[in-house]
Amino acid sequence: MQPLRNYVRPALLYIGVPAIAFLTIFIFVNSLIMPVVTRHAEEFPLPAFVGKTEFEAEDLSAKFDVSLEIAGREFSSDKPEGIILTQVPEAGTMIKSGRSVKIVVSAGLRVAEIPDVFGLPLAQANIALQKSGFAAGDIYWVRVDSLAKNTAIETIPSKGTLLPLGSKVSIAVNQGNETDVVTMPSLLGLPLERARERLEDLGLVLDEIKRKKEDRYLPNTVLEQKPERNEQVMRGEKVKLTVSKTD
C-alpha cells in the first residue's frame, strides 16, 4: 500500500497551479486594466474654454478627452474674431471623458461699407451714413466750382471702406464761392431788432423766433441762436433765435 503523501502531492499540484494562474491574472487585471477602466468613468471638472482661441481650445479639449461643438458665431464689440465667448456646460462642471461641449465663437466686430455720398446735399449725405450704421463726424469745407453749394464731395475715410458699425465718418462739403461763405456772429444778448439787422447785413435770413420766459433780461433779448457763433454758413442760410419774454 502506497503512502498517503504520494496521493496528496499530485492533488495539491493539480489544485495549486490553476489557483496560482488565477491569482496572477487577477493581479494583472487589478493593477493594470481596472485603473484604466476606472479612470475612464471618473468625473473631472470641465476646463474653461472661454477667452481662448479656437486653436487653444482644440488643444485643451484633446488633453481632457472632450469634443468641441461650435454652436454658432456672434459679433462682439470687445472680443477679436476666433475667441471663445461662451461654453455649455460651464467651466468647473463635473463631467466624464468623451463629453461634448458646445461653444460660441466671436465673429469680431460687425462692420459695414461706407456709402458713396458724392453729389448729395449735406443733409441727405448724413442720412445715407446713418442708414448704413455710421455716426456723423466732422464737416470739412472745401471749394469746388463745378458743384452746388452744400454738396457732399467725399467721405473721410473714403467710400467702400469697411468700418465697425457706429464709427464716425466725416464729410468734405462744397462751400461754394468764397463770397458766399460767412462766419456766424454771436447774437447773444442783443435786442431782437439789432440781431435782425446784423443777419441782414451778412445776407442771412431770420427764419424762426422762439420765446422763452426769462426775467433776468429785457424782453426780446437774444438767448440762443442756431447756427452757433463762429460756424461757417452760406449766405441765404436760415437762422433760428430764442428771445426772452417776461410774462
Beta strands, then each sheet from edge to edge (+ up, - down):
strand 1: 43-45
strand 2: 67-74
strand 3: 84-88
strand 4: 94-96
strand 5: 100-106
strand 6: 111-113
strand 7: 135-142
strand 8: 152-156
strand 9: 162-164
strand 10: 168-174
strand 11: 181-183
strand 12: 205-213
strand 13: 222-226
strand 14: 232-234
strand 15: 238-245
sheet 1: 1+ 4-
sheet 2: 2+ 5+ 3-
sheet 3: 6+ 9-
sheet 4: 7+ 10+ 8-
sheet 5: 11+ 14-
sheet 6: 12+ 15+ 13-
end
